[in-house]
Amino acid sequence: MPMASPQNKGTILVTGGGGYVGGQIVREALESGFNVRLTARSASSADRSVARFPAYAAQLSTAVIPDMTVPESYESSFADGAITGIIHAASPFVLDPQDNVRDLLDPAIKGATAVLDAALRYGGGKVTRVVATSSFAAVKDLSQGKRVGYTYSEKDWNPVSFKEAAVANGVVAYCASKALAERAMWDWMATHKSEITFTLATICPPWVFGPYASALRATKSGLSESVQLLNNMIDADAVPAFDFGGYADSREVAAAHVRALEVPEAAGKRFLVGQDFRYQAAADIARETVPELKTRLPVGNPGEWEDAYHVDGSLATRVLGLKYGTLRDTVTDTYVQLLKAREIEAAA
Ligand SMILES: NC(=O)c1ccc[n+]([C@@H]2O[C@H](COP(=O)([O-])OP(=O)(O)OC[C@H]3O[C@@H](n4cnc5c(N)ncnc54)[C@H](OP(=O)(O)O)[C@@H]3O)[C@@H](O)[C@H]2O)c1
């Protein structure tokens, strides 16, 4: 049972704390000794998120933000003057939107700048760092495909425009929502430079795999799009085709966010957090490490590693001290949690 850290580091606001990545961020922040005020769209959803961390009840509070694109929604979250840092993880993660602008671009972009507006207006000068969950989707140039021989890093930007994204397919639109939201945040910081007490850092992970922070009880709905990809491989006919050649472990992504909040040198930097990834490697590993999956995952071409670009996550190691684990641990831990959730579902 994790114990609350004796050394309290103050209170941070975490948006999207009810999600997959956000939940791991909340856990990491609590274990690191922060008080966490997590936001949700409704009180019931906020209560559900808090209930996931019973050992940390004293360090948790909630704020209901019905519309994260409206800065005024945040006013009461800052009213007690306690907030010194913000992690903005909330953003729509859907790859099949009905309306690209309404479902992805508007909430992501307006939500990103609204939280900065709110920190400036209501933060009372106490907020020192904002960390935003961006994505490798904001880094990768989708028009370049596998780009063999190229190495993506923080210097790269997905060049897609709002106009293109508004009429593109869902994957392109999601990637654009992340790129345009992150750009909007950096632009906002430049525009408000003389008025603000805080700096910005962004975390750009590729597919996030690895466990949820608390027990997973369902797999048929509600999984994050990335975890769904590994879930979908169970009993599938074929190994999925190459899409994004990178992954990051959910626990490493969370650690990167919390360190980016604390490390002074993270100010003004974006961090590509991740390592190279292929679905074939994930299938090979899980068939070996999870006995139940030996015959339930597609075989594909064992050992094959398709040529494509590399992702360079080394800045996060140098600046944030982030240590990367192995794909073996990430894939195994993901599937063990998924299979347990399937058992719970089957027994219900
Ligand atoms: N998973 C990945 O592979 C991956 C990779 C790179 C970056 N990311 C980023 O990580 C963040 C979290 O994603 P996830 O994988 O954890 O997905 P998730 O489980 O679906 O979580 C998404 C979170 O964002 C919140 N959210 C979505 N749309 C919102 C809106 N319009 N207003 C307020 N809150 C909204 C959700 O709140 P509700 O619970 O109320 O729906 C939820 O807390 C996102 O910013 C995503 O772009 C994810």
The ligand as an SDF file (V2000), in Angstrom:
LIG
                    3D

 48 52  0  0  0  0  0  0  0  0999 V2000
   -2.7800    7.4400  -24.7450 N   0  0  0  0  0  0  0  0  0  0  0  0
   -1.8860    7.8490  -25.6440 C   0  0  0  0  0  0  0  0  0  0  0  0
   -1.3510    7.0680  -26.4370 O   0  0  0  0  0  0  0  0  0  0  0  0
   -1.4800    9.2860  -25.6860 C   0  0  0  0  0  0  0  0  0  0  0  0
   -0.3180    9.6370  -26.3760 C   0  0  0  0  0  0  0  0  0  0  0  0
    0.0940   10.9580  -26.4110 C   0  0  0  0  0  0  0  0  0  0  0  0
   -0.6490   11.9150  -25.7780 C   0  0  0  0  0  0  0  0  0  0  0  0
   -1.7990   11.5680  -25.1370 N   0  0  0  0  0  0  0  0  0  0  0  0
   -2.5720   12.6210  -24.4840 C   0  0  0  0  0  0  0  0  0  0  0  0
   -2.7810   12.2730  -23.1320 O   0  0  0  0  0  0  0  0  0  0  0  0
   -3.9710   12.9120  -22.6750 C   0  0  0  0  0  0  0  0  0  0  0  0
   -4.8630   11.9010  -22.0340 C   0  0  0  0  0  0  0  0  0  0  0  0
   -5.1860   10.8800  -22.9670 O   0  0  0  0  0  0  0  0  0  0  0  0
   -5.5480    9.4160  -22.4730 P   0  0  0  0  0  0  0  0  0  0  0  0
   -4.8200    8.4560  -23.3020 O   0  0  0  0  0  0  0  0  0  0  0  0
   -5.4130    9.3440  -21.0160 O   0  0  0  0  0  0  0  0  0  0  0  0
   -7.0790    9.3310  -22.8980 O   0  0  0  0  0  0  0  0  0  0  0  0
   -8.3800    9.2570  -22.0040 P   0  0  0  0  0  0  0  0  0  0  0  0
   -8.2790    8.1590  -21.0200 O   0  0  0  0  0  0  0  0  0  0  0  0
   -9.4840    9.2510  -22.9950 O   0  0  0  0  0  0  0  0  0  0  0  0
   -8.3700   10.6120  -21.2010 O   0  0  0  0  0  0  0  0  0  0  0  0
   -8.7280   11.8300  -21.7760 C   0  0  0  0  0  0  0  0  0  0  0  0
   -8.9560   12.8220  -20.6490 C   0  0  0  0  0  0  0  0  0  0  0  0
   -9.2740   14.0910  -21.2170 O   0  0  0  0  0  0  0  0  0  0  0  0
  -10.5310   14.5150  -20.7360 C   0  0  0  0  0  0  0  0  0  0  0  0
  -11.2740   15.2100  -21.7910 N   0  0  0  0  0  0  0  0  0  0  0  0
  -11.4370   14.8210  -23.0680 C   0  0  0  0  0  0  0  0  0  0  0  0
  -12.1780   15.7080  -23.7440 N   0  0  0  0  0  0  0  0  0  0  0  0
  -12.5030   16.6720  -22.8490 C   0  0  0  0  0  0  0  0  0  0  0  0
  -13.2720   17.8670  -22.9320 C   0  0  0  0  0  0  0  0  0  0  0  0
  -13.8270   18.2580  -24.0740 N   0  0  0  0  0  0  0  0  0  0  0  0
  -13.4260   18.5980  -21.8150 N   0  0  0  0  0  0  0  0  0  0  0  0
  -12.8410   18.2030  -20.6470 C   0  0  0  0  0  0  0  0  0  0  0  0
  -12.1010   17.0940  -20.5110 N   0  0  0  0  0  0  0  0  0  0  0  0
  -11.9470   16.3440  -21.6020 C   0  0  0  0  0  0  0  0  0  0  0  0
  -11.2820   13.2490  -20.3480 C   0  0  0  0  0  0  0  0  0  0  0  0
  -12.2670   13.5780  -19.3990 O   0  0  0  0  0  0  0  0  0  0  0  0
  -13.5240   12.6120  -19.1570 P   0  0  0  0  0  0  0  0  0  0  0  0
  -12.9740   11.5320  -18.2710 O   0  0  0  0  0  0  0  0  0  0  0  0
  -14.5210   13.5100  -18.5180 O   0  0  0  0  0  0  0  0  0  0  0  0
  -13.9500   12.1180  -20.5110 O   0  0  0  0  0  0  0  0  0  0  0  0
  -10.1470   12.4130  -19.7710 C   0  0  0  0  0  0  0  0  0  0  0  0
   -9.8670   12.7760  -18.4440 O   0  0  0  0  0  0  0  0  0  0  0  0
   -4.5820   13.6060  -23.8820 C   0  0  0  0  0  0  0  0  0  0  0  0
   -4.1370   14.9490  -23.8690 O   0  0  0  0  0  0  0  0  0  0  0  0
   -3.9580   12.8560  -25.0480 C   0  0  0  0  0  0  0  0  0  0  0  0
   -3.9300   13.6210  -26.2070 O   0  0  0  0  0  0  0  0  0  0  0  0
   -2.2260   10.2720  -25.0560 C   0  0  0  0  0  0  0  0  0  0  0  0
  1  2  1  0
  2  3  2  0
  2  4  1  0
  4  5  1  0
  4 48  2  0
  5  6  2  0
  6  7  1  0
  7  8  2  0
  8  9  1  0
  8 48  1  0
  9 10  1  0
  9 46  1  0
 10 11  1  0
 11 12  1  0
 11 44  1  0
 12 13  1  0
 13 14  1  0
 14 15  2  0
 14 16  1  0
 14 17  1  0
 17 18  1  0
 18 19  2  0
 18 20  1  0
 18 21  1  0
 21 22  1  0
 22 23  1  0
 23 24  1  0
 23 42  1  0
 24 25  1  0
 25 26  1  0
 25 36  1  0
 26 27  1  0
 26 35  1  0
 27 28  2  0
 28 29  1  0
 29 30  1  0
 29 35  2  0
 30 31  1  0
 30 32  2  0
 32 33  1  0
 33 34  2  0
 34 35  1  0
 36 37  1  0
 36 42  1  0
 37 38  1  0
 38 39  2  0
 38 40  1  0
 38 41  1  0
 42 43  1  0
 44 45  1  0
 44 46  1  0
 46 47  1  0
M  CHG  2   8   1  16  -1
M  END
$$$$
